[in-house]
Amino acid sequence: MAIFLLFLYHASVPGIDVEIMFGGVFLLVLSKATVFSGLKLSGAKITVACVFISILFGLAYGIQFTRRTVGFSPIITFATGGIGFCFVWRRQLTGSLVLPIIIHNVANLSVVYTLT
């Protein structure tokens, strides 16, 4: 039962809340705050906000807090920042959060089952 609940959680919650926060709210606010019109990358409009969102996404995963220490992993930051850029690129290409949410949840499931 616990494995099923873990599966259900990782198949839904993380991708939904993180993509709504980063690909929805943060991207909208930062896009309004910047004036650079952006460049086209394979059909998607990439702005300063998109790059900043990718960096924030990487830092959100690359900085780890424990009770007494703060850790930083450049490898995790760079890798998840790149993944975040792919998510925001897909968001800009389609104008929808549905595919980034699905991809995020599939990626989370693959990590959970690789580590368990």
C-alpha positions as CSV (number, residue, x, y, z in Angstrom):
1,M,0.0,0.0,0.0
2,A,2.8,2.4,0.9
3,I,4.5,1.9,-2.5
4,F,1.2,2.6,-4.3
5,L,0.7,5.8,-2.4
6,L,4.3,6.8,-3.1
7,F,3.7,6.1,-6.8
8,L,0.4,8.1,-6.8
9,Y,2.1,11.0,-5.1
10,H,5.0,11.2,-7.5
11,A,2.7,10.6,-10.5
12,S,0.8,13.8,-9.7
13,V,1.6,16.3,-7.1
14,P,5.3,17.4,-7.7
15,G,4.8,18.2,-11.4
16,I,1.6,20.0,-10.9
17,D,2.6,22.4,-8.1
18,V,6.2,23.0,-9.4
19,E,5.2,23.6,-13.0
20,I,2.3,25.9,-12.0
21,M,4.7,27.8,-9.8
22,F,7.7,28.0,-12.2
23,G,6.1,27.7,-15.6
24,G,3.0,29.6,-14.6
25,V,3.2,32.2,-11.9
26,F,7.0,33.0,-11.9
27,L,7.2,33.0,-15.7
28,L,4.2,35.4,-16.0
29,V,5.5,37.8,-13.3
30,L,9.1,37.8,-14.6
31,S,7.9,38.2,-18.2
32,K,6.0,41.3,-17.2
33,A,9.0,42.6,-15.3
34,T,11.5,42.3,-18.2
35,V,11.5,44.3,-21.4
36,F,13.7,42.0,-23.7
37,S,11.4,40.6,-26.3
38,G,13.3,37.3,-26.6
39,L,14.7,35.0,-29.2
40,K,13.1,32.2,-31.1
41,L,14.5,28.7,-30.3
42,S,12.9,26.0,-32.5
43,G,9.7,27.9,-32.5
44,A,9.5,28.8,-28.9
45,K,10.0,32.4,-27.6
46,I,12.9,32.3,-25.1
47,T,13.1,35.5,-22.9
48,V,15.3,36.6,-20.0
49,A,12.5,35.3,-17.8
50,C,12.8,31.8,-19.3
51,V,16.5,31.8,-18.6
52,F,16.0,33.1,-15.0
53,I,13.3,30.5,-14.4
54,S,15.7,27.8,-15.5
55,I,18.3,29.0,-13.1
56,L,15.8,29.2,-10.2
57,F,14.6,25.7,-11.0
58,G,18.2,24.4,-10.9
59,L,18.9,26.2,-7.6
60,A,15.7,24.9,-6.0
61,Y,17.0,21.4,-6.5
62,G,20.8,22.1,-6.1
63,I,20.6,23.7,-2.7
64,Q,20.0,21.2,0.1
65,F,19.1,22.1,3.7
66,T,19.6,19.9,6.7
67,R,19.2,20.6,10.4
68,R,22.6,22.1,10.7
69,T,24.1,22.6,7.3
70,V,23.4,24.0,3.9
71,G,24.8,22.1,1.0
72,F,25.2,23.0,-2.7
73,S,25.7,20.7,-5.6
74,P,26.8,22.3,-8.9
75,I,26.1,19.1,-10.8
76,I,22.5,18.8,-9.6
77,T,22.0,22.6,-10.1
78,F,23.3,22.4,-13.7
79,A,21.4,19.2,-14.5
80,T,18.1,20.3,-13.1
81,G,18.5,23.8,-14.6
82,G,18.9,22.2,-18.0
83,I,15.8,20.1,-17.4
84,G,14.0,23.2,-16.2
85,F,15.0,25.0,-19.4
86,C,13.4,22.1,-21.4
87,F,10.2,22.5,-19.4
88,V,10.0,26.2,-19.9
89,W,10.9,25.8,-23.6
90,R,8.0,23.3,-24.0
91,R,5.7,25.7,-22.1
92,Q,6.7,28.5,-24.5
93,L,6.3,26.3,-27.5
94,T,2.8,25.0,-26.7
95,G,1.5,27.8,-24.4
96,S,0.3,25.1,-22.1
97,L,1.5,23.6,-18.8
98,V,0.0,20.1,-19.5
99,L,3.0,18.5,-21.2
100,P,5.6,20.0,-18.8
101,I,3.5,18.6,-15.9
102,I,3.4,15.2,-17.5
103,I,7.1,15.1,-18.3
104,H,8.0,16.3,-14.8
105,N,5.9,13.6,-13.1
106,V,7.4,10.9,-15.4
107,A,10.9,12.1,-14.6
108,N,10.1,12.1,-10.8
109,L,8.7,8.5,-11.1
110,S,11.8,7.3,-12.9
111,V,14.0,8.8,-10.1
112,V,11.9,7.3,-7.4
113,Y,12.0,3.9,-8.8
114,T,15.7,4.1,-9.6
115,L,16.5,4.9,-6.0
116,T,14.1,2.4,-4.4
